[in-house]
Amino acid sequence: MTRRYAPSRRRFLKAAVATGGTAALSACLDLGGDDPVPEGVEDPSTLDRRQHAWNDELETDANGNHALPRHQTFLYLELDADGEPGAEDREQAADALAVLDRAYERSPAGLIHSIGYSRPYFERYGGAPEGVDLPPPRPLSNFETPELDAQDALLHLASDRADVVLAAEEALFGDRGTANGVDAVDFPATVDDRRTGFIGRGMPAERADKVDGIPADAEVPEASKLFMGFNAGFAGNQASESFVTLEEGPFAGGTTKHVSTLQQRLSRWYEDNDHEEMVKKLFSTDLADEIEGAAEDIGASGVTPHDVEELVDAAREHGAVGHAQKMARANRDEEGNFLTLRRHVESTDQGIASLHFPSLQKEISTFEEIRKAMNAADVVEETPAIRQRVNNGILRYVFVKHRGNFLVPPRDLRALPTPDGETP
């Protein structure tokens, strides 16, 4: 069961994760009491081969929506060695990751983690990973200027317990000698960038008055998981884990992962819009009178695909077009299957309201095509009231700060893989 904390305690734990380091971990442990952390497995090979397989370990609400771990850290890594990693580096990486498997149950009560590798990492060997669509990241609109993440790897840590996320990080990259009683092994890399996130009802409301970008009089609902005042990540419009899993080639059992970081300017969001306008822009113009509160009691966004003509007609009638409304037509294949699995979390890094947006799919090009639909260029061309960033979903309120693309290999290839999936 997920532990529930008093608001002041939750705020402290989130601050500790954002700060990181030994001092934050010590303070977190002092506050956490003596509650034991469930231990992991003796043999990590018994775990699901898919690193991205989280759903079976997650609780679900009455509508089937999965509850992601509350505290999350994204560690962007640069390998310590130049050129191709050697056998000693690979063995050390394997041992370090196995420590986490043995130390912590793979669940929100323990630790869920995965590691992915970038195109620049594979270029250490002179090529791209075989059978995987993994281009370098790039801007996906003509009005964004993100910093493109080119670090070797991304280690993603997630737990309902702040102390676990911090202890796992310290065991691999700090001075902590053990992780939940298991002897630690240093991962052979340096943390180049560290980003943190959180997800859970009430958590944005607690932090709304502590970050830049949200007006003081904004009323973020207690039921909301997002600073924008609503919930998202509905099971009814997510791809299954099996659908986003690579089926062929040396990395079968893996997936690709795009992670973007979006800064939110929510003073505009709360000043420009009443509840009805927010629903129109975040969800759909069709749902303005149907979604109440934070949309906490629905199992899907309620948005059905529209062709371009229908979108243009809706935009002309309402003077706006919805974010989910635009994306619905691009995020399905011909059989109606959803193409991407999104696991986004809010963030207060640097004291700014932000969003980390991991998306899993078989091919990075799939994400890029869906993201282009967010621009709604065809609707802008046909509808004077819709501009690049005005009345065009949520584009006026979010600004892309980072983009990165990674291959999340199957578990048996997660320790410094080669492009052909073979150990040299």
C-alpha positions in Angstrom: 0.0 0.0 0.0 1.1 3.6 -0.7 2.2 5.4 2.4 0.3 8.6 3.2 2.1 11.6 4.7 1.0 14.8 6.3 1.4 17.8 3.9 4.4 19.3 5.7 6.1 15.9 5.7 5.4 15.2 2.0 6.8 18.7 1.2 10.0 17.9 3.1 10.4 14.6 1.4 10.0 16.1 -2.1 12.5 18.8 -1.2 14.9 16.2 -0.1 14.7 14.3 -3.4 15.1 17.6 -5.3 18.2 18.5 -3.3 19.8 15.1 -3.3 23.1 14.1 -1.6 24.1 12.5 1.6 22.8 15.3 3.9 19.3 15.1 2.3 19.3 11.3 2.6 20.3 11.5 6.3 17.5 14.0 7.0 15.1 11.9 5.1 16.0 8.8 7.0 15.6 10.6 10.3 12.1 11.6 9.3 11.2 8.2 7.8 11.4 6.3 11.0 12.1 2.5 11.2 9.7 1.3 8.5 11.5 -1.5 6.7 12.0 -1.4 2.9 11.0 -4.6 1.2 14.0 -6.5 -0.1 14.6 -7.5 -3.7 15.4 -10.8 -5.4 18.5 -13.0 -5.0 18.6 -13.7 -8.7 17.8 -10.6 -10.9 17.4 -12.8 -13.9 14.0 -13.9 -12.5 12.6 -10.4 -13.0 10.7 -9.4 -16.1 13.1 -9.1 -19.0 11.5 -5.8 -20.0 12.9 -3.0 -18.0 9.9 -0.8 -18.9 7.4 -3.3 -17.5 6.0 -1.4 -14.5 2.3 -1.8 -14.7 1.9 -5.1 -12.9 3.6 -3.6 -9.9 1.4 -0.5 -9.8 -1.8 0.1 -7.9 -4.8 1.2 -10.0 -7.8 3.4 -9.2 -11.5 2.6 -9.7 -11.1 3.6 -13.4 -8.1 1.4 -14.1 -5.6 4.3 -14.1 -2.2 3.3 -12.9 -0.6 5.2 -9.9 3.0 5.9 -10.8 5.6 6.0 -7.9 5.4 9.3 -6.2 9.1 10.3 -6.2 11.3 10.0 -9.3 14.8 11.0 -10.3 16.3 11.1 -13.8 20.1 10.8 -13.7 21.8 11.7 -17.0 25.1 9.9 -17.1 28.5 10.3 -18.9 30.7 7.2 -18.8 34.0 7.6 -17.0 36.0 5.9 -19.7 36.6 7.2 -23.3 35.8 5.2 -26.4 34.3 1.7 -26.3 33.6 0.4 -22.8 35.7 -2.6 -21.8 34.8 -5.9 -20.2 35.7 -4.6 -16.7 33.4 -1.5 -17.2 30.6 -3.8 -18.4 31.0 -6.1 -15.4 31.0 -3.2 -13.0 27.9 -1.7 -14.5 26.1 -5.1 -14.3 27.1 -5.6 -10.7 26.0 -2.0 -9.8 22.5 -2.5 -11.3 22.1 -5.9 -9.8 22.7 -4.3 -6.3 19.4 -2.4 -6.8 17.6 -5.5 -7.9 18.7 -7.4 -4.8 18.3 -4.5 -2.4 14.8 -3.3 -3.3 11.6 -5.1 -4.2 10.6 -4.0 -7.7 7.5 -2.1 -6.6 6.6 1.4 -5.5 7.2 0.3 -1.9 10.7 -0.6 -3.0 12.3 0.7 -6.2 11.5 0.6 -9.9 14.3 1.5 -12.2 15.5 1.4 -15.8 18.5 2.5 -17.8 18.5 3.6 -21.4 21.3 4.5 -23.8 21.6 7.4 -26.3 22.7 7.5 -29.9 26.0 9.2 -28.9 26.7 6.2 -26.6 26.3 3.7 -29.4 28.5 5.9 -31.7 31.3 5.1 -29.4 31.3 1.8 -31.3 30.9 3.5 -34.6 27.2 2.9 -35.3 23.6 2.9 -34.2 21.9 0.0 -32.4 20.8 -2.7 -34.8 17.1 -2.8 -35.6 16.2 0.2 -33.5 14.9 3.6 -34.7 17.1 5.8 -32.4 17.9 9.2 -34.1 19.6 12.0 -32.1 17.0 14.3 -30.5 16.0 17.5 -32.4 13.6 20.4 -32.1 10.0 19.3 -33.1 8.6 22.7 -33.9 9.9 25.9 -35.5 9.3 27.8 -32.3 11.2 25.6 -29.7 14.9 25.8 -28.9 15.5 22.9 -26.5 18.9 21.8 -25.1 19.4 18.4 -26.7 20.5 15.7 -24.3 23.5 13.8 -25.6 24.7 12.1 -22.5 25.6 8.4 -22.7 22.8 7.1 -20.6 19.7 7.9 -18.5 19.0 6.0 -15.2 15.4 6.5 -14.1 14.7 5.8 -10.4 11.1 5.7 -9.0 9.6 4.9 -5.6 6.9 5.9 -3.2 9.6 6.4 -0.7 11.9 9.4 -1.0 14.6 7.8 1.2 14.8 4.8 -1.3 15.3 7.0 -4.3 18.1 9.0 -2.5 19.8 5.9 -1.1 19.8 4.1 -4.5 21.4 7.1 -6.1 24.0 7.4 -3.3 24.8 3.7 -3.5 25.7 4.0 -7.2 27.2 7.5 -7.4 27.9 8.6 -3.8 29.7 7.4 -0.7 27.1 5.1 0.6 28.5 1.6 1.2 25.2 -0.3 1.2 21.7 -0.2 -0.3 19.1 -1.7 2.0 21.8 -3.9 3.5 23.3 -5.0 0.2 27.0 -4.0 -0.5 27.0 -1.2 -3.0 29.0 -1.1 -6.3 29.8 2.2 -8.0 28.4 2.5 -11.5 31.2 3.5 -13.9 29.8 6.9 -14.9 29.4 10.4 -13.6 26.1 12.2 -13.1 26.1 15.0 -15.7 22.6 16.2 -14.9 20.1 15.4 -12.2 16.4 16.1 -12.6 13.6 15.2 -10.2 9.8 14.7 -10.4 6.8 13.8 -8.4 3.3 12.6 -9.1 0.2 12.2 -7.0 -3.1 13.8 -6.1 -2.6 16.8 -3.8 1.2 17.1 -4.5 0.9 20.0 -7.0 -1.6 21.8 -4.7 0.9 21.6 -1.8 3.7 23.1 -3.9 1.7 25.7 -6.0 2.7 28.6 -3.8 6.4 27.5 -3.6 7.4 27.8 -7.3 7.7 30.4 -10.0 5.1 30.4 -12.8 1.9 30.0 -10.8 -0.1 33.0 -9.6 -0.6 33.3 -5.9 -4.4 33.3 -6.2 -4.5 30.2 -8.4 -6.6 27.4 -6.9 -4.9 24.1 -7.9 -7.5 21.4 -6.9 -6.4 18.9 -4.2 -7.5 16.1 -6.5 -5.2 17.2 -9.3 -1.9 15.4 -10.2 -0.9 18.3 -12.5 -0.1 22.0 -11.8 -2.6 22.8 -14.5 -5.4 21.6 -12.2 -6.3 18.3 -13.9 -5.3 14.6 -14.1 -3.8 12.9 -17.1 -2.2 9.6 -18.1 -5.5 7.9 -18.4 -5.3 4.2 -19.0 -8.0 4.4 -21.7 -5.6 6.3 -24.1 -2.3 4.6 -23.3 -0.5 2.0 -25.3 0.1 -1.3 -23.4 3.6 -2.2 -22.4 3.6 -5.2 -24.8 2.6 -2.9 -27.7 5.6 -0.6 -27.2 8.0 -3.5 -26.8 10.5 -4.2 -29.6 9.6 -7.6 -31.2 12.6 -8.3 -33.4 16.4 -7.8 -33.6 19.0 -8.1 -30.9 17.2 -5.6 -28.6 13.8 -7.5 -28.7 12.2 -7.0 -25.3 13.4 -3.4 -25.1 11.7 -0.1 -26.1 12.7 3.4 -27.0 12.2 6.3 -24.7 11.9 10.0 -25.4 12.2 12.3 -22.4 11.4 16.0 -22.7 11.4 18.6 -20.0 8.8 21.4 -20.3 8.7 24.6 -18.3 5.2 25.8 -17.5 4.0 29.4 -17.5 0.9 28.9 -15.6 0.3 32.6 -14.7 -1.1 32.8 -18.2 -3.0 29.5 -17.8 -4.9 30.7 -14.7 -5.3 34.3 -15.9 -6.5 33.5 -19.4 -9.0 30.7 -18.7 -11.9 29.7 -16.6 -12.6 26.0 -16.0 -14.5 25.6 -19.3 -11.7 27.2 -21.3 -9.2 25.0 -19.6 -11.1 21.9 -20.6 -11.4 23.1 -24.2 -7.6 23.7 -24.4 -6.3 20.7 -22.4 -8.9 18.1 -23.5 -11.3 19.0 -26.3 -13.8 21.6 -27.4 -16.4 18.8 -27.3 -16.0 18.3 -23.6 -16.3 21.8 -22.2 -19.5 21.0 -20.4 -18.7 17.4 -19.5 -15.5 17.4 -17.4 -15.9 18.6 -13.8 -13.3 19.3 -11.2 -9.8 17.8 -11.9 -11.2 15.0 -14.2 -10.3 12.5 -11.4 -13.1 10.1 -12.2 -12.6 9.2 -15.8 -10.7 6.3 -17.2 -9.8 8.0 -20.5 -9.6 11.5 -21.9 -12.9 11.0 -23.6 -11.5 12.3 -26.9 -12.1 10.5 -30.1 -10.1 11.0 -33.3 -11.1 13.8 -35.6 -10.0 14.3 -39.2 -8.6 17.6 -40.2 -11.9 19.0 -41.5 -13.6 18.2 -38.2 -10.8 19.9 -36.3 -11.0 23.0 -38.4 -14.8 23.1 -38.0 -14.4 22.7 -34.2 -11.7 25.4 -34.1 -13.9 27.8 -36.1 -16.9 27.2 -33.9 -15.1 27.5 -30.5 -12.1 29.7 -31.3 -9.8 27.1 -29.9 -8.6 23.5 -30.4 -7.8 21.0 -27.6 -4.5 19.4 -26.8 -5.8 15.9 -26.6 -8.2 16.6 -29.5 -5.2 17.3 -31.8 -3.2 14.3 -30.6 -6.0 11.7 -30.8 -5.8 11.4 -34.6 -2.0 10.8 -34.6 -1.7 8.5 -31.6 -3.5 5.5 -33.0 -2.7 2.9 -35.7 -5.2 1.7 -38.3 -6.6 -0.9 -35.9 -7.2 1.8 -33.2 -4.2 0.8 -31.0 -2.6 3.6 -29.0 1.1 4.0 -30.1 2.7 5.5 -27.0 2.9 4.9 -23.3 3.4 8.2 -21.4 4.6 8.4 -17.7 5.0 12.1 -17.1 5.7 13.7 -13.7 5.6 17.2 -12.4 8.7 19.0 -11.2 9.9 22.0 -9.1 13.6 21.8 -10.2 15.2 25.2 -9.8 12.0 26.4 -8.2 10.1 26.5 -11.5 6.9 24.7 -12.3 7.9 22.1 -14.8 7.0 18.7 -16.3 9.2 15.7 -17.2 7.6 13.8 -20.0 8.9 10.2 -20.7 7.2 8.5 -23.7 7.7 4.9 -24.6 7.2 3.6 -28.1 8.8 1.1 -30.5 10.2 3.9 -32.7 11.3 7.4 -31.8 9.9 8.5 -35.2 6.4 7.5 -33.9 6.8 10.0 -31.0 8.1 12.7 -33.4 5.1 12.3 -35.7 2.6 12.5 -32.8 4.4 15.6 -31.4 4.1 17.3 -34.8 0.3 16.8 -34.5 0.5 18.9 -31.4 1.6 21.9 -33.6 -1.7 21.5 -35.6 -0.1 23.3 -38.6 -3.0 22.4 -40.9 -5.6 23.8 -38.4 -3.5 27.0 -38.1 -3.4 27.4 -41.8 -7.2 27.1 -42.1 -8.4 29.0 -39.0 -7.5 32.6 -38.4 -8.3 32.4 -34.6 -5.8 29.6 -34.1 -2.1 30.6 -34.1 1.1 28.7 -33.5 0.8 29.2 -29.7 -2.6 31.0 -29.3 -5.8 29.1 -28.8 -3.8 26.1 -29.9 -4.1 23.5 -27.1 -1.6 24.2 -24.3 1.3 25.5 -26.5 1.0 29.0 -25.1 1.7 27.6 -21.6 4.6 25.1 -22.0 8.1 25.7 -23.3 10.5 22.8 -24.1 13.8 23.0 -22.2 15.3 19.6 -23.0 14.8 16.7 -25.4 16.6 13.3 -25.3 16.2 9.9 -27.0 17.2 6.6 -25.5 17.1 2.9 -26.1 15.9 1.0 -23.0 17.4 -2.5 -23.8 16.1 -5.8 -22.3 17.4 -6.5 -18.8 20.1 -8.9 -20.0 21.6 -6.2 -22.2 21.2 -3.3 -19.9 24.9 -3.2 -18.8 26.7 -1.1 -21.5 25.3 -2.9 -24.6 27.0 -3.0 -27.9 25.1 -2.0 -31.1 24.7 -5.6 -32.2 23.7 -6.8 -28.7 26.7 -9.1 -28.4 29.3 -8.9 -25.6 32.7 -8.4 -27.1 
